[in-house]
Amino acid sequence: MSKSLICTCEDVTASEVEHAIGKGYCDIESVKRFTGFGTGICQGKQCLNAVARLLEDKAPKKPTPQQLMPFAPRPPLFPTELGYWASASFDPTRGSEGGVPGGMDIGFPTLRSEAPVKSKAKIVIIGGGIMGLALAWNLAEQGETDVVVLEKGYLCAGASGRNGGGIRAQWGTPTLIGLARRSIELMKRFARDMGINVWFRQGGYLFLAKSDAVVKKIERGAALHNQHGVPTQILTPDAARDVVPELTMTGVKAAAWNPKDAVIFPWPFLWGYAQQAQKRGVQVETFTDVVGFELGGGKITKVLTDRGEIACERVVLAAGAWSPQIARLAGVHLPNEPHRHEICSTEPLKPFLGPLVSVLDSGLYFSQSMRGEIVGGMGDPREPSAMNLGSTARFLSRYSQALTEQLPQAGRVKVLRQWSGPYDVTPDNSPILGKTPKLENLLHMHGFVGHGFMMAPAVAERMARWMATGESDELFERFTLSRFAEGRMEREDFIIG
Amino acid sequence: MPRFIPVDSPVTIELDGDQLQAREGEPVACAVLANDQLIFSRSPKYHRPRGPFCLTGACAQCLMRVDGIPNVPTCRTAVKPGMRLERQNAMPDVRIDLLRANDFVFRDWFNHHEFMAGWPIAEQVMLKIARQLSGLGVLPERPAEARQPAIIEEHELVVVGGGAAGLAAARQLSNRGVSYVLFEREAQVGGRLITGAEAGQPAPWNAPARVGAEVVGLFADDGKAFLAVIEGQRLHLVFYKRLLLTVGGHPMLPTFPNNDLPGVMSGRAVSTLIRRHGVLPGKTIACVGELSEARSLAELVKGAGGTAVAVGAEIERAHGLRAVNAVTVKPGGKIACEVIATCGPLSPAFELAKCGGAEVVWNAQARCFVVQADARGQTVNPTLFVAGEVRGPMSSSAAAEQGLAAADALAGGAGAP
């Protein structure tokens, strides 16, 4: 057929970009995510200007030159083999600072709508990531549609759009195991419930353990998982190699394997929740920044945005790693700290890797996406606390060394793009949920330490029920903000990445 | 034979089991084209046939499996005797790919978000099929050998790109006694002066340049800026105090029906083939688009024994099932041809500059993103300068003037910022 291609790497046609524009995606970052243009081998070199031109020609409201911004270019400039990155080494005693592009943020003031936000709503949700949007949809399901979701950037701008899409039930506490299992059930049905594909693939999670301490940890974990209906098995290195024959088992002492864990493609979850919530009357306001609060009588009475004020009865803070800076506007101190986690993706390869593989000792994890890329990352224990969305060569080097040790063929596989997102880290690695002491209508839904995405469907379901019915739920009594002052920690130690 | 300059002592390479004659050291893509092979691969979703477009590593249309390594840009890979090439992502092969059916089923585009979403059973089947069809190349067969450790370098001043702007800047820096290091990804400096359609050669070049050195990233770990450069199969981390980016741009794919057919190439790709490699990719070449480049290109085509048609015309569509066989232009209507060369300005390569802290803005006249800088090329990051096409479309002489101005500013003295 005579198609006009915009992006030949990913086979995105001009009609498809026009469809995205017609759906209301009028900024380049959103069009990129919705169509996939610019995500292939060339990383936008061919197609970026063509999309900007289409936006000028076809968008319902022609963007001004200031509103046309390229998506952030990230290293590498050309696809570059992991083996090259592995050949560099950086001082391992230092933390990772800096990054490119510098000064990145998720706010885009020039894209702000001129129309004011609605002046009154029962519930204002701050943060249009997976938490906020899933909650909005669940509230609508409970019959509560007088809800406004405020998002500073585009949908997927925050950590919900930057994660690796791993979904597992292998956790260290019964609560998280239960939430994760419920989320997996909901994610399996998501396409049916929301009418959008999320590319759910149950390839399993394979945790590799290289030290005795970590072996003990996975053994303890497996026993707990089995008690709670998760079929985790402990494998010998040889048996683990049967799961992924390409892996080397250098230094591996044992592995934990749950074939029911999965990977998904994160972005459509946000669109699915947002579209369905909007259909039920919820307003989702992107490119809208919260600039303050009006307080009175121990409550928030108004949320102040850069597009006007919203009088409201309840406010839910679901802004992930951005939550502390917003809470501060209401005079509330949160103990969360943002920690950058870097990630990268390779050229697309034919399917070879079933599970998500993670080395618990180092934090290395990698899986193969539904498009064939190896997507993976590795946390840096020396990463200082800061909101930093830049990319470093140090990460590429550490990750490439760790990945090629486990998968030596990957040395000749090329990195296409690296990026980063913030973990929202709490002192005990558990989330903050429920009410605020002395500010009773500010509700918390953050602090998920890098696993919020996989918990969100289940947490949002319970939070909406709790908010709508007032029935008590231990989640919102145990994981409160006040636990830190009361010295009641809820420690979770199965954190990776 | 597309070669109008014969190869003295050809070597043999293998393409899907067939033996091809090639010139050692030329780009693999060029050798394949010289053997009358236009189809290099099949596209990811619709399995449309694809052949080289840009020949500068800025698109994904010429990827092949080379000696067991997947997704290799054949335009950036030099021919070695006995090299084994395999075309990817086709069933059973690139000439007749049954999966092309996708292209006919999804006439306009494929709505991957909603296709079979939530359909009982069908969704599961679709996911399995989608997974099987995903990806381009196959994981390398063998474990990779470890590379030699990266080399750390430190320089006062680094220039990236040895085209019109970079050469002018380098010459001026040399004249003013300022030491610098220039990286050029091609085997020779010159940029469009030696690859573009416009006649002309760079002035004799005696200043130092590191050719075959490709900058693959600009980083700022721990607050210190450095480039990642691949040179001689080895990674170099090049720390610098000041940087001048004269990297030019990437050929842009204009939007028209069938713009991805094998045989549609950037004007720069066609002039490179003719001027650098003695290969005329088709007997009849439509030189469409921007008039002055199209005219110069038409002269090159004629000089190489080919026929140029539709010179400077506006393209409406390309025709052909597996490769170009005609073009419809305005004025002119439908004209038979084997290659369509799309002439026009490049898309400024702003990526490194943006990573280095420069501002990138939309230029409403040129309708492309450009790096913003003052008259001397200084960006908002005072240690980062840019000159030439990275700042927007311009002639090679204008690019050279910008290079000169940036060099003067970097050299300091009277009138320096």
Chai-1 contact restraints between the chains, C-beta under 6 A:
chainA,res_idxA,chainB,res_idxB,connection_type,confidence,min_distance_angstrom,max_distance_angstrom,comment,restraint_id
A,M1,B,D103,contact,1.0,0.0,6.0,A-B,restraint_1
A,M1,B,R107,contact,1.0,0.0,6.0,A-B,restraint_2
A,S2,B,P257,contact,1.0,0.0,6.0,A-B,restraint_3
A,S2,B,N258,contact,1.0,0.0,6.0,A-B,restraint_4
A,S4,B,T255,contact,1.0,0.0,6.0,A-B,restraint_5
A,S4,B,F256,contact,1.0,0.0,6.0,A-B,restraint_6
A,S4,B,P257,contact,1.0,0.0,6.0,A-B,restraint_7
A,S4,B,N259,contact,1.0,0.0,6.0,A-B,restraint_8
A,L5,B,N259,contact,1.0,0.0,6.0,A-B,restraint_9
A,L5,B,D260,contact,1.0,0.0,6.0,A-B,restraint_10
A,T8,B,Q61,contact,1.0,0.0,6.0,A-B,restraint_11
A,T8,B,D260,contact,1.0,0.0,6.0,A-B,restraint_12
A,C9,B,A60,contact,1.0,0.0,6.0,A-B,restraint_13
A,D11,B,S43,contact,1.0,0.0,6.0,A-B,restraint_14
A,D11,B,P44,contact,1.0,0.0,6.0,A-B,restraint_15
A,D11,B,K45,contact,1.0,0.0,6.0,A-B,restraint_16
A,D11,B,Y46,contact,1.0,0.0,6.0,A-B,restraint_17
A,T13,B,W109,contact,1.0,0.0,6.0,A-B,restraint_18
A,A14,B,T255,contact,1.0,0.0,6.0,A-B,restraint_19
A,S15,B,D108,contact,1.0,0.0,6.0,A-B,restraint_20
A,S15,B,W109,contact,1.0,0.0,6.0,A-B,restraint_21
A,E16,B,W109,contact,1.0,0.0,6.0,A-B,restraint_22
A,G40,B,A60,contact,1.0,0.0,6.0,A-B,restraint_23
A,I41,B,A60,contact,1.0,0.0,6.0,A-B,restraint_24
A,C42,B,A58,contact,1.0,0.0,6.0,A-B,restraint_25
A,C42,B,C59,contact,1.0,0.0,6.0,A-B,restraint_26
A,C42,B,A60,contact,1.0,0.0,6.0,A-B,restraint_27
A,K45,B,A58,contact,1.0,0.0,6.0,A-B,restraint_28
A,K45,B,H250,contact,1.0,0.0,6.0,A-B,restraint_29
A,Q46,B,C59,contact,1.0,0.0,6.0,A-B,restraint_30
A,Q46,B,L253,contact,1.0,0.0,6.0,A-B,restraint_31
A,N49,B,M252,contact,1.0,0.0,6.0,A-B,restraint_32
A,N49,B,S347,contact,1.0,0.0,6.0,A-B,restraint_33
A,N49,B,C368,contact,1.0,0.0,6.0,A-B,restraint_34
A,A50,B,T255,contact,1.0,0.0,6.0,A-B,restraint_35
A,R53,B,R367,contact,1.0,0.0,6.0,A-B,restraint_36
A,P65,B,W362,contact,1.0,0.0,6.0,A-B,restraint_37
A,P65,B,A364,contact,1.0,0.0,6.0,A-B,restraint_38
A,L68,B,W362,contact,1.0,0.0,6.0,A-B,restraint_39
A,P70,B,V360,contact,1.0,0.0,6.0,A-B,restraint_40
A,P70,B,F369,contact,1.0,0.0,6.0,A-B,restraint_41
A,P73,B,E351,contact,1.0,0.0,6.0,A-B,restraint_42
A,P73,B,K354,contact,1.0,0.0,6.0,A-B,restraint_43
A,P75,B,G217,contact,1.0,0.0,6.0,A-B,restraint_44
A,P76,B,V216,contact,1.0,0.0,6.0,A-B,restraint_45
A,P76,B,G217,contact,1.0,0.0,6.0,A-B,restraint_46
A,L77,B,V216,contact,1.0,0.0,6.0,A-B,restraint_47
A,L77,B,G217,contact,1.0,0.0,6.0,A-B,restraint_48
A,L77,B,E351,contact,1.0,0.0,6.0,A-B,restraint_49
A,F78,B,G57,contact,1.0,0.0,6.0,A-B,restraint_50
A,F78,B,V216,contact,1.0,0.0,6.0,A-B,restraint_51
A,T80,B,V216,contact,1.0,0.0,6.0,A-B,restraint_52
A,G83,B,A144,contact,1.0,0.0,6.0,A-B,restraint_53
A,G83,B,R147,contact,1.0,0.0,6.0,A-B,restraint_54
A,Y84,B,R147,contact,1.0,0.0,6.0,A-B,restraint_55
A,Y84,B,L235,contact,1.0,0.0,6.0,A-B,restraint_56
A,S87,B,R147,contact,1.0,0.0,6.0,A-B,restraint_57
A,S87,B,P149,contact,1.0,0.0,6.0,A-B,restraint_58
A,S87,B,A150,contact,1.0,0.0,6.0,A-B,restraint_59
A,S87,B,L235,contact,1.0,0.0,6.0,A-B,restraint_60
A,A88,B,A150,contact,1.0,0.0,6.0,A-B,restraint_61
A,A88,B,L235,contact,1.0,0.0,6.0,A-B,restraint_62
A,E97,B,D222,contact,1.0,0.0,6.0,A-B,restraint_63
A,G98,B,A220,contact,1.0,0.0,6.0,A-B,restraint_64
A,G98,B,D221,contact,1.0,0.0,6.0,A-B,restraint_65
A,G98,B,D222,contact,1.0,0.0,6.0,A-B,restraint_66
A,G98,B,G223,contact,1.0,0.0,6.0,A-B,restraint_67
A,V100,B,F219,contact,1.0,0.0,6.0,A-B,restraint_68
A,V100,B,A220,contact,1.0,0.0,6.0,A-B,restraint_69
A,V100,B,C355,contact,1.0,0.0,6.0,A-B,restraint_70
A,P101,B,K354,contact,1.0,0.0,6.0,A-B,restraint_71
A,P101,B,C355,contact,1.0,0.0,6.0,A-B,restraint_72
A,G102,B,G357,contact,1.0,0.0,6.0,A-B,restraint_73
A,A191,B,A117,contact,1.0,0.0,6.0,A-B,restraint_74
A,A191,B,G118,contact,1.0,0.0,6.0,A-B,restraint_75
A,A191,B,E123,contact,1.0,0.0,6.0,A-B,restraint_76
A,R192,B,G118,contact,1.0,0.0,6.0,A-B,restraint_77
A,G195,B,A117,contact,1.0,0.0,6.0,A-B,restraint_78
A,I196,B,H113,contact,1.0,0.0,6.0,A-B,restraint_79
A,I196,B,A117,contact,1.0,0.0,6.0,A-B,restraint_80
A,N197,B,H113,contact,1.0,0.0,6.0,A-B,restraint_81
A,N197,B,A117,contact,1.0,0.0,6.0,A-B,restraint_82
A,E347,B,N71,contact,1.0,0.0,6.0,A-B,restraint_83
A,P348,B,G135,contact,1.0,0.0,6.0,A-B,restraint_84
A,P348,B,L136,contact,1.0,0.0,6.0,A-B,restraint_85
A,L349,B,G135,contact,1.0,0.0,6.0,A-B,restraint_86
A,L349,B,L139,contact,1.0,0.0,6.0,A-B,restraint_87
A,K350,B,G135,contact,1.0,0.0,6.0,A-B,restraint_88
A,K350,B,V138,contact,1.0,0.0,6.0,A-B,restraint_89
A,P351,B,R131,contact,1.0,0.0,6.0,A-B,restraint_90
A,F352,B,L139,contact,1.0,0.0,6.0,A-B,restraint_91
A,M370,B,S134,contact,1.0,0.0,6.0,A-B,restraint_92
A,R371,B,S134,contact,1.0,0.0,6.0,A-B,restraint_93
A,G372,B,S134,contact,1.0,0.0,6.0,A-B,restraint_94
A,G372,B,G135,contact,1.0,0.0,6.0,A-B,restraint_95
A,T392,B,D221,contact,1.0,0.0,6.0,A-B,restraint_96
A,A393,B,F219,contact,1.0,0.0,6.0,A-B,restraint_97
A,A393,B,D221,contact,1.0,0.0,6.0,A-B,restraint_98
A,R394,B,D221,contact,1.0,0.0,6.0,A-B,restraint_99
A,P408,B,P143,contact,1.0,0.0,6.0,A-B,restraint_100
A,Q409,B,L139,contact,1.0,0.0,6.0,A-B,restraint_101
A,Q409,B,P140,contact,1.0,0.0,6.0,A-B,restraint_102
A,Q409,B,P143,contact,1.0,0.0,6.0,A-B,restraint_103
A,G411,B,A144,contact,1.0,0.0,6.0,A-B,restraint_104
A,R412,B,I69,contact,1.0,0.0,6.0,A-B,restraint_105
A,R412,B,P140,contact,1.0,0.0,6.0,A-B,restraint_106
A,R412,B,A144,contact,1.0,0.0,6.0,A-B,restraint_107
